[in-house]
Structure formats: structure tokens, C-alpha cells
Amino acid sequence: MAKIWIEAYGCSASFADSEMITGLVVNGGHTLAEDPADADLNLIVTCAVKDATANKMINRIKKLKSKPLVVAGCLPKTERETVEKFGPTASLLGPNSIGKTLEVVRSTLMGDRTVQVDDSDISKVGLPKVRLNSAVGIVEIATGCLSECTFCQTKLAKGELQSFRVGDIVRQVRQEISEGCLEVWLTSTDNGCYGFDIGTDLPSLVRAVTEIDRDFMARIGMLNPMYMPRIRDGLLKSFESPKVFKFLHIPVQSGSNKVLNDMKRGHTAETFKKTSDLFRKKFEKFTVSTDIIVGFPTETREDFERTLDLLEETRPDIVNLSRYSARRGTEAAQMPLIPVSEVMRRSREVFDLKNRISYERNLEWVGWKGEIIFDETSEDGVRGRNFAYKAVSVDEGAKIGEKRMVRITESSTHGLRGQITS
């Protein structure tokens, strides 16, 4: 038995993987180290979505490899050669090989490097887990996707869509709630296409989950706009449940249909706009989050201006901004790049615009009073979420895992501040 240090990076699905890996490690009789220096073995769950992220992973691998090391997650699947270059003795564990965790840990502790990156254990429902946040249960509903985006490595890491059964997911959600979770995150590579491979869809899953007769809130994770025409009416209906956060993460990536076509996104800017408009029209206060990539190789200045126009028109509450970076193995990696100086200029323009819009959207909440689920600590106190998944911080008087009534007194670009009223 050994002390294991585990750290994770990336999306909510990556953190869900790390919870399951940790659960398997603990159930296998190992203990968790308090820091890498105290560990007999280090394990890192990696992300490969951007160059900057991959570089951070490499730096962590170089620091952690002084001990026996397991590199898990997307990077060993998409950039195995890079991982082996900087961690030549590290064992590798792919994102769909979590069931092999104990086998890989055991052999690595014995000095035998092991590679398990094939899709050998797809189902991630019902595995033991050690939760990163006692108030939040992260439930993976599928792995892989149906997209062929020219810029993205995720498909290379996780493969084709493989949805988990509705009944199994509902049982997992019940388990999360029974263990004290007030929030349940339904997450996957792309929630929009959930169930298409097994004869169901996301609205049906959301309805089944919200029929659970317990007190909790469900957050629906990222879904690509291309599937909205197929599921939009059903999703609007399922979001009527008071147990669903009035929040959608729908990454448009560009306001130019030409660029979206070059990205092979499968949707238009109008698809995003219509979805945003419909949900905001149906629900009085609704939070829209999106992603923007600036500097895609075929993006002209005119294309970029269309992105600015789309943001001005749709006014998303949250914009996750990325500068394009070529990812190994993707189609777009073969395209000539836009000069870095121009990409930086465009990035700054979107950054300034999105901050202004976020501030103006948040300002509309000042004076609102309602229930907050407190789910994390922050530098400025305790933070929670309201029904629209708006981040609300208070100085004191709240603990993680409880609900309190709060009145919003201040707003900023990144969130809201309030005072507990009861």
C-alpha cells in the first residue's frame, strides 16, 4: 500500500475522471498524500485542449517525475510522444481506461512502466469516487462526440460518442444526492448529442433526472449549437423544472459562418443567436455562456468583425476566450497561421468587449434577493450560485453545502457580491 498524490486539470469531465481514479485508489487500499513530496507515487490527470494548457502539463510532468509517475487523461492519448519525451519512465492511462487504474498504479510502484491508453473501460457510471467538492456531484453522461472539428484534439483523445444509459445515470445522481450534494453537474465531451447512439436524447435525460424526488439543482454542461435544432424544443420544456439551473454553455467559437464552416462546426452563427434568444425569452433571467476562438487560420478581419457584432447582439454573460493554437493531429494544424501580433490585437478587442458585456449583465442583478447554494470558498469569502448559476460571494455567515437567502449588493465583471438576509 502506498501514498498517492493526485492532481487534475481541464474540464469538468476531467475532474470527474480524477474523482473516480481517486476512488479506485482509495478503495484499493492506498492513501492520499498531502503533497507530492510526501507521495510514493504521483498521478496527474491531464488536459490537452490548448497549447498553453499542454505546456503547463509538461511542466508538471517534469516536476512530478522525480517519483514514480502515472500520466492520465487526454494528453497521453493525443500526444504520447511528447509525454514520453519529458516523462520517459512514466506510466500512461487514457481517459477511457480508468478501470485499469489500480493495475497501472501497482505496476508503476513496482518499477514497471505500463501503458493503458486504449478504450478498454468506457462506462464511467457507478465507479467509486472521492469527491473534490462535498456540495457538487459530477456525473459523466457520455464519452466521445460526433463532431469533426478541425481545431480540436478531444475527438482524438475520446473517440466516437458512447452514451451511458439513462437509468444508470439516474442511479448515480441519486447516489450523489444521498451523499449530501446540493448540485449535480451532468457533463460529457458534448452534452448536445447525448443519447443519439442509444435511442434517446438530452431532454429525456434531464426530465428523468429532475423527476428524482429530492432537493437538488442540476447544471447542464457544455453542448454544441449544431444539435440545438434537433433538441431545442424538448430542452426548453425540460428546463421548466425548478431543479435545473437556468444556464447554458453553448460554444459558438466565431460569428463568421465561413470560419465556422472551415472549423467544421456544423452550425451557423444564427443557430447560436436563435438558441440564446429563445431561452432568454422563455426564462426571465437566463445565463448564457459561450466560447470564442480568435485567430483561426482562415479568419479575416471581416470575419473577426462578425464575431464582435455577434457578441454585441447576443450579449452572453460569460465568454471563454482562446487564441487559436495548432494542436497536433488536427486538420487545421496544416494551415498557415495568422501573425501572432494580429491575433493578440483581436484577442484584446474581444477581451475588452466581453468584460464590458459581463459587467453590464451582472449589474442587472443588483438588488435581487433569493436563495443561494454555497458550493466553494474563494479569496474573498464563500461563493455560491443562484437559480441562474450566477456566482455570488459573501464575506461571512455561510458554509459550503448550505442554502441561504442573499440580497445582491455589488456586481463586477466576474460575479456578484451580496449580504445574507436569513
Buried (B, 14 or more C-beta within 10 A) or exposed (E): EBBBBBEBBBBBBBBBBBBBBBBBBBBBEBEBBEEBEEBBBBBBBBBBBBBEBBEBBBEBBEEBBEBBBBBBBBBBBBBBEBBBEBBEEBBBBBBBBBBBBBBBBBBBBEEEBBBBBEBEBBBBBEBBBBBBBEBBBBBBBBBBBBBEBBBBBBBBBBBEBBBBBBEBBBEBBBBBBEEEBBBBBBBBBBBBBBBBBBEBBBBBBBBBBBEBEEEBBBBBBBBBBBBBEBBBEBBBEBBEBEBBBBBBBBBBBBBBBBBBBBBBBBBBBEBBBBBBEBBBEEBEBBBBBBBBBBBBBBBEEEBBBBBBEBBEEBBBBBBBBBBBBBBBEBBBBEBEBBEEEBBEBBBEBBBEBBBBBBEEBBEEBBEBEBBBBBBBEEEEBBBBBBBBBBBBBBEEEBEBBBBBEBBBEBBBEEBBBBBBEE
